[in-house]
């Protein structure tokens, strides 16, 4: 029989064995942790070295491209303008575009810069002014002035557009957005509503994608206006082509604000069909067989505050599964420095930029509202003349 002292000794021996095993396990675990830490440190050091090498290479490339811009080879300069877009910060790239548009002696190089300018977002006043100056410079070719005008319009549209927003405008800066008495409708809106019905716009599943709708509207608007009006599409990415309507549309609901301003405080600005067009667009959406619920809000002859309230309400009603639609028919204005406004019904006619904000929604205000919307996709239809003058037509 084991005595009390023998039992204590056995317990002590077992404790020593267990302690030894635990120590081995702890030591092994600590060793693994140390090895993992060393491996992670080595990986991080390798990554940092690779990043550092990448930054050095990018810096060297940027330096070479900037040197190329100061050279004499037009082809290399044009290539440098395109490549620099991905090599320098946006603010610096805007300065490059401005410098080339204002100062380069080769027209083809300036044209390349203007083509790139069409894609710029959040453009500073100095860049917009340089492009606007090129548009009005009679010493430049017709092609260059046209591109500068187009870039001014695109800068204005881009200043409205947030990351998930697509804008389809009724005409470019060289054209009026026309009303057609024979149709009792604006040309753009007539083509838009027709496109939502046309079988050629739908794919085999019955879906309507934005680019196919844009293609149809463009062809119809040009035909109805005898080539005088060509709509313009602005997208967050040139590759994006969302489904708007149809069985595969990924939305649980649709939210639409439609604004049609026909009557203005200054009756010289009155339009015939803007209010009717907005009403027709809302009615068309309400009649479509959508696979989700739709909420529509129609405003006619609305002042700025009413327009802003409706846009804010649409953002509040939207979710991540919403297609938000904004439709505007009336007068718009783009100044020489690229700033744009959608006019309220109490807007004045002299189009002085510093006074526009009291009665008209600026591009910045529009972008701020749209960027806060949680909607998966936002589509803006603008049936208005986006030019440097407020005409008696849209």
JOMOJO-V985209 format. One record per residue. RES is the residue in three letters. NEAR is the number of other C-alpha atoms within 12 Angstrom. Layout:
((RES | NEAR) (RES | NEAR))
This chain:
((UNK | 6) (UNK | 9) (UNK | 9) (UNK | 10) (UNK | 11) (UNK | 12) (UNK | 13) (UNK | 13) (UNK | 14) (UNK | 15) (UNK | 15) (UNK | 14) (UNK | 14) (UNK | 14) (UNK | 15) (UNK | 14) (UNK | 14) (UNK | 14) (UNK | 16) (UNK | 14) (UNK | 14) (UNK | 14) (UNK | 16) (UNK | 14) (UNK | 14) (UNK | 14) (UNK | 15) (UNK | 14) (UNK | 14) (UNK | 14) (UNK | 15) (UNK | 14) (UNK | 14) (UNK | 14) (UNK | 14) (UNK | 14) (UNK | 15) (UNK | 14) (UNK | 14) (UNK | 14) (UNK | 15) (UNK | 14) (UNK | 14) (UNK | 15) (UNK | 15) (UNK | 14) (UNK | 14) (UNK | 14) (UNK | 15) (UNK | 14) (UNK | 15) (UNK | 15) (UNK | 14) (UNK | 15) (UNK | 16) (UNK | 15) (UNK | 15) (UNK | 20) (UNK | 20) (UNK | 16) (UNK | 20) (UNK | 27) (UNK | 18) (UNK | 22) (UNK | 28) (UNK | 31) (UNK | 18) (UNK | 22) (UNK | 33) (UNK | 24) (UNK | 19) (UNK | 15) (UNK | 18) (UNK | 23) (UNK | 19) (UNK | 23) (UNK | 33) (UNK | 35) (UNK | 22) (UNK | 34) (UNK | 43) (UNK | 30) (UNK | 25) (UNK | 34) (UNK | 27) (UNK | 18) (UNK | 27) (UNK | 26) (UNK | 15) (UNK | 21) (UNK | 21) (UNK | 22) (UNK | 33) (UNK | 35) (UNK | 30) (UNK | 40) (UNK | 46) (UNK | 33) (UNK | 29) (UNK | 36) (UNK | 42) (UNK | 30) (UNK | 21) (UNK | 28) (UNK | 20) (UNK | 25) (UNK | 27) (UNK | 26) (UNK | 33) (UNK | 39) (UNK | 38) (UNK | 33) (UNK | 44) (UNK | 45) (UNK | 31) (UNK | 36) (UNK | 44) (UNK | 36) (UNK | 33) (UNK | 37) (UNK | 35) (UNK | 29) (UNK | 36) (UNK | 26) (UNK | 25) (UNK | 24) (UNK | 39) (UNK | 42) (UNK | 29) (UNK | 36) (UNK | 48) (UNK | 39) (UNK | 31) (UNK | 39) (UNK | 36) (UNK | 22) (UNK | 20) (UNK | 13) (UNK | 13) (UNK | 23) (UNK | 19) (UNK | 18) (UNK | 22) (UNK | 31) (UNK | 30) (UNK | 29) (UNK | 36) (UNK | 45) (UNK | 41) (UNK | 40) (UNK | 48) (UNK | 48) (UNK | 51) (UNK | 45) (UNK | 45) (UNK | 47) (UNK | 50) (UNK | 39) (UNK | 42) (UNK | 44) (UNK | 40) (UNK | 34) (UNK | 27) (UNK | 32) (UNK | 40) (UNK | 41) (UNK | 42) (UNK | 40) (UNK | 46) (UNK | 51) (UNK | 41) (UNK | 40) (UNK | 43) (UNK | 29) (UNK | 30) (UNK | 37) (UNK | 45) (UNK | 44) (UNK | 37) (UNK | 27) (UNK | 16) (UNK | 13) (UNK | 20) (UNK | 20) (UNK | 35) (UNK | 44) (UNK | 46) (UNK | 52) (UNK | 49) (UNK | 40) (UNK | 39) (UNK | 40) (UNK | 32) (UNK | 28) (UNK | 31) (UNK | 33) (UNK | 25) (UNK | 20) (UNK | 17) (UNK | 19) (UNK | 31) (UNK | 26) (UNK | 21) (UNK | 13) (UNK | 15) (UNK | 23) (UNK | 30) (UNK | 31) (UNK | 30) (UNK | 38) (UNK | 30) (UNK | 28) (UNK | 37) (UNK | 37) (UNK | 26) (UNK | 31) (UNK | 40) (UNK | 35) (UNK | 28) (UNK | 29) (UNK | 39) (UNK | 26) (UNK | 19) (UNK | 27) (UNK | 30) (UNK | 15) (UNK | 19) (UNK | 25) (UNK | 36) (UNK | 36) (UNK | 45) (UNK | 41) (UNK | 36) (UNK | 44) (UNK | 34) (UNK | 26) (UNK | 18) (UNK | 13) (UNK | 10) (UNK | 19) (UNK | 26) (UNK | 31) (UNK | 28) (UNK | 38) (UNK | 40) (UNK | 26) (UNK | 21) (UNK | 21) (UNK | 27) (UNK | 24) (UNK | 29) (UNK | 25) (UNK | 29) (UNK | 39) (UNK | 43) (UNK | 41) (UNK | 42) (UNK | 44) (UNK | 47) (UNK | 47) (UNK | 45) (UNK | 42) (UNK | 29) (UNK | 29) (UNK | 21) (UNK | 19) (UNK | 17) (UNK | 20) (UNK | 31) (UNK | 32) (UNK | 38) (UNK | 30) (UNK | 39) (UNK | 46) (UNK | 35) (UNK | 32) (UNK | 42) (UNK | 41) (UNK | 32) (UNK | 29) (UNK | 42) (UNK | 34) (UNK | 20) (UNK | 25) (UNK | 33) (UNK | 21) (UNK | 16) (UNK | 19) (UNK | 17) (UNK | 27) (UNK | 19) (UNK | 24) (UNK | 22) (UNK | 30) (UNK | 29) (UNK | 33) (UNK | 34) (UNK | 36) (UNK | 37) (UNK | 34) (UNK | 36) (UNK | 36) (UNK | 31) (UNK | 30) (UNK | 23) (UNK | 27) (UNK | 37) (UNK | 30) (UNK | 22) (UNK | 33) (UNK | 40) (UNK | 29) (UNK | 24) (UNK | 35) (UNK | 35) (UNK | 21) (UNK | 28) (UNK | 33) (UNK | 22) (UNK | 23) (UNK | 22) (UNK | 33) (UNK | 41) (UNK | 46) (UNK | 44) (UNK | 45) (UNK | 46) (UNK | 52) (UNK | 54) (UNK | 55) (UNK | 53) (UNK | 49) (UNK | 44) (UNK | 43) (UNK | 35) (UNK | 34) (UNK | 31) (UNK | 46) (UNK | 44) (UNK | 45) (UNK | 45) (UNK | 49) (UNK | 51) (UNK | 41) (UNK | 39) (UNK | 31) (UNK | 39) (UNK | 29) (UNK | 28) (UNK | 18) (UNK | 30) (UNK | 23) (UNK | 27) (UNK | 16) (UNK | 17) (UNK | 29) (UNK | 28) (UNK | 22) (UNK | 31) (UNK | 39) (UNK | 39) (UNK | 34) (UNK | 37) (UNK | 28) (UNK | 28) (UNK | 39) (UNK | 34) (UNK | 22) (UNK | 31) (UNK | 38) (UNK | 28) (UNK | 27) (UNK | 33) (UNK | 26) (UNK | 33) (UNK | 33) (UNK | 42) (UNK | 48) (UNK | 44) (UNK | 39) (UNK | 45) (UNK | 47) (UNK | 52) (UNK | 50) (UNK | 42) (UNK | 48) (UNK | 40) (UNK | 34) (UNK | 28) (UNK | 35) (UNK | 25) (UNK | 25) (UNK | 31) (UNK | 45))
